[in-house]
Amino acid sequence: MAPATGNAALGNWTSRAYHRAWLLDQADGLFDFFQHNSVNPKGGFYDLDDTGKPLDAEGQIRNIHIAARAVHCFAIGALLGRPGAADVVDHGMDYLWNNHRDRNNGGYFWSLDKNGPVDTNKQGYGHAFVLLAASSAKTIGHPLADGMLADITEILNTKFWEPRHGAIAEEFTADWQPLDGGAYRGQNSNMHLTEALMAAFEATGDKQYLAKAESIADLLIRRAAGSVDWRVAEHFDAEWKLDKQYYHPNEMFRPAGTTPGHWLEWARLILQLWVLGGKRIEWMPDAAKALFEQSMALGWDSHKGGFFYTLNWDDKPAKRNKLWWPACEGAAAAHFLNEHLPSDYHEECYRKIWNVIERAFIDHKNGGWHEELTEDLVPSHSLFPGKGDIYHALQACLIPLFPATGSLTKGIAEAGGRV
């Protein structure tokens, strides 16, 4: 019998009614799990354990990206017509605006607890997600959206953006002093800002957002990734010179080496950016294809399935555990590629990735998805203590259901919520 991933008779899954219904059902399960478990009535959101209970109900550290991602995802739920989703958006927007926002110095604190700010640093990564939250909230007419969008745009433009590089700096103290002398520049914060800038462009029509997204993509993908055979480098110095020896103890946000999941994420974002820009930037489709092919060739475990978390610069697996978010990004990227550059290869990869997600990442017993597996696809918690948020998995389920022409909020709004 031919392996399922290589059977042409299976056709294009995203055109099949059953697969589309299955994806929507998975998205609904994620909404159920997080909508009813993650909202902290005292503000912000809980990190959840495997069963959906708060990991630390009283001492919860509330990171900014969790609240911002919740706003984005439940704005998507509201656009789809999910009851209660808009209430979660209200909850998240209120916490971002009234708690994370630094009313004295401007910008947004990285983390809080029940007593107030814990980590008062201003991170590019967190501010990127505030822009995404404000943009998504605007699509459903949230009353705080315009004010937050104007505020975060000004902060990004005046504090983070570096015109001579065409990208953002990484991090500052609460009063806007460069942290650690401002010696580090990172691709991850700029990648997520690219996603948010596209959403802001879609929500407002303001081409300044699109121009900045294209600038970041040119720096990080055409020039940087293109110079190292379409591997996305993570870590740079202040002049955007690649630092292959970079090490940081935070393996969640700044792992050493390269991270194939980000190659996949960029493959989708580059195609989305290409479409939003009128398909005028000629290098983008080939770059997206090359990023995806390298991630499958070097990052995918051909024996056990799943993407290795990191590789060293010799292209060997370094951290061999398998995380949920690269699988999510792989499925979404394969769909985008199959829409714009259709091929049996992209379709086979799409099915292969979803087969592993269904078998190993979806928690059929407790709900939600396992965020971390061992190399052998057994649930583990070396990096992620539980189930943090809905963002990656929800987008993986919904992106294949809407046209590959923009963000989910744009696609759902244009479709009138019809799947």
Secondary structure, DSSP 8 states (H G I E B T S, - for coil): ---GGG-GGG--GGGSHHHHHHHHHHHHHHHHHHHTTSB-TTSSB--B-TTS-BS-TTT--EEHHHHHHHHHHHHHHHHHT-TTHHHHHHHHHHHIIIIIB-TTT-SB-SEEETTEEEE--EEHHHHHHHHHHHHHHHHTT-TTHHHHHHHHHHHIIIIIEETTTTEE--EE-TTS-BGGGG-EEEHHHHHHHHHHHHHHHHHH--HHHHHHHHHHHIIIIIIIIHHTTS----EEETT--B-TT---S-TTTS-SSB-HHHHHHHHHHHHHHHHHTTT--THHHHHHHHHHHHIIIIIB-TTT-SBBS-B-TTS-BSS--EEHHHHHHHHHHHHHHHHHS--HHHHHHHHHHHHHIIIIIB-TTTSSB-SEE-TTS-B--SS--SB--SHHHHHHHHGGGS-TTS-HHHHHHHTTT--
